[in-house]
Amino acid sequence: MTLNELELTFANLRHAWREDWPGMPKVVQACLDQLGMQNQSGLAPIQAIHRCLQSLSVQMEQEGHELALKNQEPPYHNRLHTADTLVALTTLLLHSRALDPKPLKSPSQFEWLGMLAMLGHDFRHPGQVNRFAQDIELTTVAQLRPLMTECGVQASNQELVAELILFTDPLQAPPLHQKWRGQKKFDLRQVECMAILLQEADILASCLPHFGPALGESLKREWQRIHFAAANTVATPAGRHEFLRAALFTSPASLALGIPQKLGQQMHSKVAQSVAKNHR
């Protein structure tokens, strides 16, 4: 999937969100199909992860729909955001495979775990902000554990999913990207490398010019509900410029997709507009 195709998918999701939402189970299945992730018979750990993906997607859709009927689903951390992250991670995984000099014959268990962590990374998000490092992420993991256990996900795999979700706290991104920047042995069978892909997928839609401003407005509305001061600036041109400046995309897949260039183009455009305005 190219970046243009990913942008088209984001656009289609937004049209469906307003008109005819297919539901999280269908979004998850479409991503698994693209990745060639069938429920592999005989591989009990993967069967358990697949069951958990199915069960979690159904539960998230039901709970999200019920919240939406009461106007209580978070404006930003909602089912659309989760769908965005899943299709973004799918794209990054496909490009990672294409860049791998020794690609696996079938999807790795780590890819399955990455998809489960991505689906669950904002499970029951309260629409608030972290009071301390990994605050909301820790609660998310605690709420996911019973479902993972019920679906038969191995304890060791539960720990890997938990670790990946904890890495989605934005504060974890700078040191992790700095550690792996330019490394030639970027290997998605290592938890930190997979975590970088999840971090990138989490913000990818917000970094694209056709979707970022509207997502900034959604985050503004979410933060206004809790009277968070940053609601006053997050959707402004200055707030967006600061977000783009801080966004990190260092994985080989994101570099191959040209995402850093997309960021640079937007920031250059903002600077040029500011200079032109000051010279009027």
Helices and strands as residue ranges (DSSP letters): H 3-19, H 24-34, H 44-69, H 79-99, H 109-120, H 135-150, H 155-166, G 170-172, H 173-180, H 191-203, G 205-207, H 212-225, G 229-232, H 237-246, H 252-257, H 259-278
